[in-house]
Amino acid sequence: MSRLKDQMIEQEANFWNEAMDLIGGCQTFSQFLKEAKNIAPNFIMNSPSSTAELTEELQEGWTEFWQNKNA
């Protein structure tokens, strides 16, 4: 079980790295959200609560990125 958990943690970390790389290339949050969800691992997208949490976290990342870039 530990190996599976480690793989899931690594997969999630890789997703967040890729998602954060997408931000600067997207003109709108909806475009970013669509592209990020396309690369999201299945375990993140497997329930409505996970999808809502993912959207909220992506929104926070988007806002923080653009606030820092425009500061």
C-alpha positions in Angstrom: 0.0 0.0 0.0 2.8 2.4 0.8 4.2 2.1 -2.8 0.8 3.0 -4.2 0.4 5.9 -1.9 3.9 7.2 -2.9 2.9 6.9 -6.6 -0.3 8.9 -6.0 1.6 11.6 -4.1 4.2 11.8 -6.9 1.5 11.9 -9.6 -0.3 14.7 -7.7 2.9 16.7 -7.3 3.6 16.3 -11.0 0.1 17.5 -11.8 0.6 20.7 -9.8 3.9 21.4 -11.4 2.4 21.0 -14.8 -0.7 23.1 -13.9 1.4 25.9 -12.6 3.4 25.9 -15.8 0.2 26.3 -17.8 -0.9 29.5 -16.0 1.2 32.0 -17.9 0.1 30.6 -21.3 -3.6 31.0 -20.7 -5.5 34.2 -21.4 -8.4 33.4 -19.1 -9.1 31.4 -16.0 -11.7 29.2 -17.9 -9.0 28.3 -20.5 -6.6 27.5 -17.7 -9.2 25.4 -15.8 -10.0 23.4 -19.0 -6.4 22.7 -19.7 -5.5 21.9 -16.1 -8.5 19.5 -15.8 -7.3 17.8 -19.0 -4.0 16.9 -17.3 -5.5 16.1 -13.9 -5.0 12.5 -12.7 -8.2 10.4 -12.5 -8.0 10.2 -8.7 -8.4 13.9 -8.5 -11.4 14.0 -10.8 -13.3 11.0 -9.5 -15.8 12.8 -7.3 -17.8 16.1 -7.3 -16.1 17.2 -4.1 -12.7 16.5 -5.5 -13.6 18.5 -8.7 -14.9 21.4 -6.6 -11.8 21.4 -4.4 -9.5 21.2 -7.5 -11.3 24.2 -9.1 -11.0 26.2 -5.9 -7.2 25.4 -5.6 -6.7 26.2 -9.3 -8.5 29.5 -8.8 -6.3 30.4 -5.9 -3.1 29.5 -7.9 -4.4 31.6 -10.9 -5.1 34.6 -8.7 -1.8 34.4 -6.8 0.2 34.0 -10.1 -1.4 37.0 -11.7 -1.2 39.2 -8.6 2.5 38.4 -8.2 3.2 39.0 -11.9 1.4 42.3 -12.0 2.9 43.5 -8.7 
